[in-house]
Amino acid sequence: KQIICSEPREKQREKIARAYAVGVTTSNLEAVTGADVVVLCVKPQILDRVLEEIARALKQGATVISIAAGKSIGGIESRLGAGAHVVRAMPNVASLVGAGATGLAGGAAATQTDLDLAKRIFDSVGMSVILDESLLDAVTGLSGSGPAYVFMILEALSDAGVKVGLSRWDAMALASQTLFGAAKLAIETQEHPGRLKDMVCSPGGTAIAAVHQLEQGGLRTTLINA
């Protein structure tokens, strides 16, 4: 009852209302009027138009959070006014399953309360870190685009499993769980990944032989360049 979503497409409005039991409207002005928090989840190319539309309806002191990629805090403030409490966020697609990674940065007028609130929102769908805005491009390349790199690795590992005789389903299941388990182990142990790799690599064993192949293929350099 405390949330209202603005969405122009009727079928999408019905889907949102049904799935989340929130209010829906076709009007951006209705959505933001009186709101303490406004989350701008629109494509970057239409953000300026939306900002100009809602600027006059924003409640003074409202926290405005934008996930529009590449759109600077300064650009948002220039349309909402210098006193706007703007927080810029760079989440990723894994937020869909509660395992997202999000970088957050506050504007000139954003308070610690604004940042804490934004962090609570994005921590509810994963984890988040508060950074200087100058680092959000790095976040975009690492965690924003990063799932695409991991999906490519997952696809390649699955293909390898099929090549050596596993069914596609078994190969995909084993590869997916392997990536999930490795990430979970790194998060929960807080060990350096190099040490975790060494735990797997027995002297003269298969893992170190595979690592040798990965090094020959320039895996680390390729991922860093990407």
N, C-alpha and C positions, 0 to 999 in steps of 0.2 A: 504493500500500500504506500510505501514511502518512495517508490521508484516509478518513474514514468519514462518511456522510451519513445523517441520520435523516429518514425519509419514511413517512407512514402508508399511502399508496396503493400497492398492489402494482404496478400497471402503471407508475407513475412511478418506483418503485424499480428495476424492471427496465430502464427507459429510461436512468436515471442510471448504473447499473452498466455497461450496454452502451456508452454514449456516452463515459464518462470512465474506465472501468476502476478505479473506487474501491469501497471497501466500503460496503455499505448495511445499514440496520437499521430496525426499527420503533420502537426504544427510544431516547428522548432520553438516558436515563441511560447506556446503553451507548456512545452517541456521544461524550459529554463526559468519561467516566471516563478519567483519565490524560492527557487532551488538553492540549497546550501552548497551543493556539489554538482558541477556540470562536467560530464565526461564526453569529450569530442572524439567520436569513433568514426570519422568520415575520411574519405580518400583525400590525399593532400591537394589534389587539383581543385577541389571544391571547398576547401577549408576557409579561404578568404571570404567567399560569398556567404558561408554560414556565419562566420564571425560578424560580418557587417549586419546580417539580419538580426542576430541575437543581442548585439552589444547594448542596445537601449533597454532590453528586458532583464538583463542580468542583475541579480540582487547585489548590493554593495557588500564587498567582503566575501563573496562566494568563491569557493575553490574551483578553478577551471583547470581540468586535466585534459591534455591533448595526446592522442597516440598517433597523430598524423606524421608519418615518417618524413624526415628532412625539413619540417617546418619549424623554424627557430622560435624560441620564446620571445625574442625581440619583435619578430613579425606579428606574433599573436598580440603582444602588448600594444603594438602600434594601432591595432584595430579595436581593441577593447579599452584602451586607456592605460597610462603608465601605472595606475594604482591597482590594476587587475592582479589577483592572486593566481598566477599561472604556474602550473607544474607540467613539464613535458615528460612523457613516458615512452620507452621503447620496449614493448613486450614481445613475446614470440608465440608461435603457433601452438606450442605445447601447453599454453594456458587453457586450451580446450579440454585437456585431461587433468587439470590441476597440477601440472608440473612445469609451469612457465618460468622463464627467467626474464626479469624486467630491469632496465636501467631508468632511474628517475633523476630529474634535475629541476630545481626551483628557479623562478624568475626573481627580479629585484624586489618585488613586493610580497613574494611568497614567504610565509612564516614557517617556523618549525612545526606548528600545528598543521599547516597545509601539507607539508612533506610527510608528517607522521600519518595523516589521514590517507594520502595517496599510497603510502607504503602498506598500510593495512588492507587497502583495496586489492593491490596486486599480490600481496602475500597470501591472500585468500585463494589465488589460483596458481600458486607456486612460490617463488622467492623473488625478492627485489633488493636492489642496492641503490643508494643515493650517491650521485656523482656530480661533478661539475659538468655543465652542458657541453663543454668542449670535448668531453669523452663519449658523448652519445653516438657519434659516428663510429667509434671503435666498438661500442656495444652493438650497433646495427650489424657490423661485419662479423662479430663473434657470435653472440647469442641470437640476434635477430635473424640473420641468414644461416646461422650454424646448423639448424635442423636439416636444411637441404644437403649439407655436406654429409651429415650422419646418415641420412636416408640413402645417399649414394653408396656409402660404406656398407650399410645394411643390405642393399640390393646386390652389391658385389660379393659379400660373404655368402648370401643365399645362393647366388649363381655358382659359387665355388662348391657349396654343399651338393647342389644338383650335379655338378660335373663329376664328383667322386661317388655318386650313387644314391644320395638321399632324395626323398621326394621333395617337391617344391614346398609343401606345407611344413614338413619336418625341418627342412633347411631354414625356412623363414622363422619358424618358431624358435629354433635353437639360436639362430643369429640374433633375433630380437631380444631374447632373454639374456644372451651374453652381453650385449651392449647395455641393457638395463642394469644387469648385475654389476658390471664393471663400474658404471657411473655411481651406483648406490654404494659400492664398496669405497670408492674415492670420497664421496660425500660424508659417509658415516665414520670412516677411519681418520679422515683429514691427513692421510699419508701423502707424501709426494708421489705423483704417478710413476716416476722412475723407479721408486722403491717397490711399488705394487707390481710393476712390470717384472722386476727382478725376482719377486716371489713366484712368478709363473715360470720363469726361465731356468730350468734345471741344466746343469753342466752337460753339454753334448746332447741336449734334448730337442724335441720337435719345436718347442716355442722359440728357442733362441735361433734355430735354423730359419723359422718363418720371419722373425725380426730382421735377420740378415737380408732376406729377400725384400722386406719392406724398406730397409735402408737403401738397398740398391735401386729400388724404384723411386726413391726420393719422396717418400710419403710425408715426412715432416716438412720438408721444404715446400712441397706442393700445398699442404694445408696452410702453412704460414703465408705463402703467397696469395692463396685464396682469401 
